[in-house]
Amino acid sequence: MPTFVPNGEDRETIYSCYVIDKSHKLLGVVSVKDLLLAKDDAIVGDLMDTSVISVTTVEDQEEAARLLAKYDLLALPVVDKENRLVGIITIDDAIDVLNQETTEDMQIMAATKPSEEPYLKTSVMELAKNRIVWLMVLMISDMVSGGILGTFEDALTALPVLITFIPMLTDTGGNAGSQSSTLVIRGLALKEISIKDFFPVLSKEIGVAMLCGFVLSLFNFIRIVIVYPGNYLLAATVGGAMFCTVLMAKSIGGVLPIIATRFNMDPALMASPLITTIVDAGSLLIYLNIAKMCLTL
Amino acid sequence: MPTFVPNGEDRETIYSCYVIDKSHKLLGVVSVKDLLLAKDDAIVGDLMDTSVISVTTVEDQEEAARLLAKYDLLALPVVDKENRLVGIITIDDAIDVLNQETTEDMQIMAATKPSEEPYLKTSVMELAKNRIVWLMVLMISDMVSGGILGTFEDALTALPVLITFIPMLTDTGGNAGSQSSTLVIRGLALKEISIKDFFPVLSKEIGVAMLCGFVLSLFNFIRIVIVYPGNYLLAATVGGAMFCTVLMAKSIGGVLPIIATRFNMDPALMASPLITTIVDAGSLLIYLNIAKMCLTL
């Protein structure tokens, strides 16, 4: 004989009533709405919905919040391994959890160790500790780009104007890659994109990169021909490097978050800071090799 | 005499009952919980709460969602200018709105025009259109950094090793600034930070920058002394430039989103891509000027 969980004024929500047996096992759910609209002689056992969506105590809070949001539930019962009702998560908890998870994602995407405290309540020491590890890791990785520049020192000193295009090329590469990775990371978080979308994402990013790359490349070609009259080879070098950089950056930015997911890493790690570091080295290699070929340095 | 809004099976929610008068003006709210727990002879006029939280039809959907989340409401009445009840927003709508607004924030933070369509359903042409404007704007802004490098061409060709530290300095500056701006942008979105926190944020960022800057700077100093034995001036130049770059980057990254808010701009614009572009130019100026002074180029 199912018993009815008592509810009252002190309960946070009374709109989902969970039906349990004597050993507290969850049998079903009946909403107050169903109760109110039911006939007077109906019994709870008939009214209740036995296919209850529930979470177990060991489940991730994010998963619980996502279930609440997905099925438009007001509350979600929490059961133990033996399917005994041990608690309820309500929709207002879910909003807090979702907000908190998004904040965490954003912090990771900004190369910061996530902190649960609000910004203003976090001490300077704590903030510095959360940030220094990634700053150090990325700074050391950036030495690869420095090494590439060192290798091409002769070319750069022979034609110093080449140096002036470096920030534009590496930054545009970083921006192009970050655009792609951010959209894919968010898509993965919202479950709009999954691992099986690897090739659709890659082909989309290649398409977008060809369009954006062409426009940016053409702009540079024309600008350089105007600023350095007749220097078509320089214009072609920078324009060509720009096109290849955008293509590389968007391909890497698009697929790295998916690859991270595949290997059970947080895709949010594959955001702007890491993408920028990888793309920097790549764009310098592309640019300086094209320069060496075209300008016979 | 107040009348009771009829509710029933076809309604999305029946747990908040809004009390209106004959001209549909909103008088109060009574929850089903209160009704169920009330004495049988209680009248609705006594049970209802007359201080109803409501939104008007012209209000931003984000504001409505935030009110629902803030006050842990299941539903929020929507009224017209004459306080007549015209609709209800429910908590599940609010979750969708909050998710959508976060996605929009992230897209803007990645220098992309926000799109309401999921990534995989957006055409290549549309994605390219959303991205090209910011890529172009930032690329043109990056020419400032190119110009700075051009001005210091003599110094760079006289001591080419200087070139190899550029990616590390500009990228670390960009990363340091993005960390700060992302945390402040998110704090502003969650209303944890407001315009009046300008100075607390600035002083916190300066503190964090001094700690992080010191560690990164010391690391570089030691590394350079080891790799280029005895070249203390080069080590001091790079170390000093690193410290100043991190200090500048974190100050700018921390306060720009607040300044944007003050001028009614979206703080999310002041994210990684724009910060990186500004910080790049700043860090090159710092680095090359210190180099000129220390290394008497």
Interface residues (C-beta under 8 A of the other chain):
Chain A: G8 E9 I14 Y15 V32 K33 L36 L37 A69 D72 L74 I91 D92 A94 I95 D96 L98 N99 T102 T103 M106 Q107 M109 A110 A111 T112 P118 Y119 L120 V124 M125 L127 A128 R131 I132 W134 L135 M136 L138 M139 D142 M143 S145 G146 G147 L149 G150 E153 L156 T157 P160 V161 I163 T164 F165 I166 P167 M168 T170 D171 T172 G174 N175 A176 S178 Q179 S181 T182 L183 V184 R186 G187 L190 E192 I193 D197 P200 V201 K204 G207 V208 L211 C212 V215 L216 F219 V246 S272 P273 T276 T277 D280 L284
Chain B: G8 E9 I14 Y15 V32 K33 L36 L37 A69 D72 L74 I91 D92 A94 I95 D96 L98 N99 T102 T103 M106 Q107 M109 A110 A111 T112 P118 Y119 L120 V124 M125 L127 A128 R131 I132 W134 L135 M136 L138 M139 D142 M143 S145 G146 G147 L149 G150 E153 L156 T157 P160 V161 I163 T164 F165 I166 P167 M168 T170 D171 T172 G174 N175 A176 S178 Q179 S181 T182 L183 V184 R186 G187 L190 E192 I193 D197 P200 V201 K204 G207 V208 L211 C212 V215 L216 F219 V246 S272 P273 T276 T277 D280 L284
